Amino acid sequence: MRIHHIATRADWSAARRSGRYDTSTRGRTLAQEGFIHAARPEQVRGVFDTFYADADEPLVLLTIETDELDRLGVPWREDPVGDQTFPHVYAALPPAAVVAAQPLGPRGTTPSFLSLFVGEMVWRICLAVLVMVLSGVAGVSAAAVWGRSATLPGALAGLALGAVLALAVARRRG
């Protein structure tokens, strides 16, 4: 079964570095609360609306595989909370049990595949256009300065420069 936990991006990043996640809920630790709050898929929106709607820092939705918790010996169970039951994790959460970490938008929703795809592709397309423009400008400039026979070498030099710039930008984005 898969359960979910809303985390701050900073807490999740720290957990991936340290190998353990121990934030129970917003502003409370596992040590203070005794467990890490989680939710079934149909409960996530209500948890977000109740506890995180006014958050002013980036949030992520962690998807936790309970079979992996069991395999790693991490205790968890469904506990009654009012008229419902909610899953709770009774030890630090190992990042290995988290099968997905998706950014949460300001309305508590994860981005669609289309928006993720477009977001990733737009900057790549812009880089490709930049490389092509640099190549063309370099070719025309070389022809103007050194004559028509310098057009191809100039264009290739512009292409190489554009490729180096594109790689540098891609590395900075991670």
C-alpha positions, 0 to 999 in steps of 0.5 A: 500500500502507498501512503503519503506525507506532506513535507517541506522541501528543506526537510526532505532534502536534509533527510536525503542527505542524512538518511532519515526523515524525522519531521512528524508534521509541520513544526513538530518532530517525531520525538515530540509527536511520537510518530510521523503523520501520513495520509491515504491518497484520498486524505491528502487534500484535506490534510493540506487544506487544514494544516499546510494551505498557508505554508510559505515555503516549498512543499513536497508530497512524499509517497511511501511504500508500506511494504518497504517500511515492513521490509526495513522493520519500520513500524507503522499502522492505521490509527483512529483520528476522529471519525477516520483512521490515518496511517502513522509511522512510528520511527524515522522514515528511511528515504529508501521507503519513499518511492516518489517526492513530488512538488506540491503547488499552492492549492495542494496539488501535484503538477500534471505530466503535461506541465512537468513536460512543458516546464522541462522542454521549454528551456531546452528548446530555448537553448537549441534556438540560441545555439542555432542563432549563434551558429548563424550569426557566427557564420554570417560574421565570418563571411563578412570579415573573411569572405564567403569561404569562412561561412562554414568554419564560422558557423561551426565555431558558433555551433561549438560555442552554443553547445558549450553554453548549452552544456553549462546551463544544463549542468547548472540546472542539475 
